[in-house]
Amino acid sequence: MKELIEYIARNLVDAPDEVHVDEIPEGHEIVLELRVAPADLGKVIGRQGRTARALRTLLAATAGRKQARAVLEILE
């Protein structure tokens, strides 16, 4: 799951070297923290949050196949 989010984010932004994804297990769920360069934050979030929502949908589908629950947090 971490690799999926990292791959997609690296292909969306202008500074792919500054993309970092941390995976934090919390009970029955996995929290993925996505960090990008401040200039690329808008590209990851998208208009009205559409790109972020799409990332979360893909993450939920991937986690569902593994019988898990995952949450994506986009940090500044």
C-alpha positions as CSV (number, residue, x, y, z in Angstrom):
1,M,0.0,0.0,0.0
2,K,2.8,2.3,0.9
3,E,4.5,1.7,-2.5
4,L,1.3,2.4,-4.4
5,I,0.8,5.8,-2.8
6,E,4.4,6.7,-3.2
7,Y,4.4,5.7,-6.9
8,I,1.3,7.7,-7.7
9,A,2.5,10.8,-5.7
10,R,5.9,10.7,-7.3
11,N,4.3,10.8,-10.8
12,L,2.0,13.7,-9.8
13,V,4.5,16.2,-8.4
14,D,7.4,18.3,-9.8
15,A,9.8,17.3,-7.1
16,P,9.5,13.5,-6.8
17,D,12.6,13.2,-4.6
18,E,10.7,15.1,-1.8
19,V,7.9,12.5,-1.6
20,H,7.9,10.6,1.6
21,V,5.3,8.1,2.8
22,D,5.4,6.8,6.4
23,E,3.4,3.7,7.4
24,I,2.2,3.7,11.0
25,P,0.1,0.8,12.3
26,E,-2.5,1.8,14.8
27,G,-4.6,-1.1,16.1
28,H,-6.7,-2.5,13.3
29,E,-5.8,0.3,10.8
30,I,-2.8,1.5,9.0
31,V,-2.1,5.2,8.7
32,L,-0.1,6.4,5.7
33,E,1.4,9.9,6.1
34,L,2.2,11.5,2.8
35,R,4.7,14.4,2.7
36,V,5.5,16.4,-0.4
37,A,7.2,19.7,-1.2
38,P,5.1,22.7,-0.2
39,A,4.9,23.8,-3.9
40,D,3.5,20.4,-4.8
41,L,0.8,20.2,-2.1
42,G,-1.9,21.5,-4.5
43,K,-1.1,18.9,-7.1
44,V,-1.6,16.1,-4.6
45,I,-4.8,17.5,-3.2
46,G,-6.3,18.6,-6.5
47,R,-9.3,20.8,-7.3
48,Q,-11.8,20.5,-4.4
49,G,-9.8,17.6,-3.1
50,R,-10.6,15.3,-6.1
51,T,-7.0,13.9,-6.4
52,A,-6.8,13.3,-2.7
53,R,-10.2,11.5,-2.7
54,A,-9.0,9.3,-5.6
55,L,-5.9,8.4,-3.7
56,R,-7.9,7.5,-0.7
57,T,-10.3,5.4,-2.8
58,L,-7.4,3.5,-4.4
59,L,-5.9,3.0,-0.9
60,A,-9.2,1.7,0.5
61,A,-9.6,-0.8,-2.4
62,T,-6.0,-2.1,-1.9
63,A,-6.4,-2.4,1.8
64,G,-9.8,-4.2,1.4
65,R,-8.1,-6.9,-0.7
66,K,-5.7,-7.5,2.3
67,Q,-8.6,-7.5,4.8
68,A,-7.2,-4.3,6.4
69,R,-8.2,-0.7,6.8
70,A,-6.0,2.2,5.8
71,V,-6.1,5.9,6.2
72,L,-4.2,8.5,4.1
73,E,-3.1,11.7,5.8
74,I,-1.5,14.4,3.6
75,L,0.8,16.5,5.7
76,E,2.5,19.8,4.9
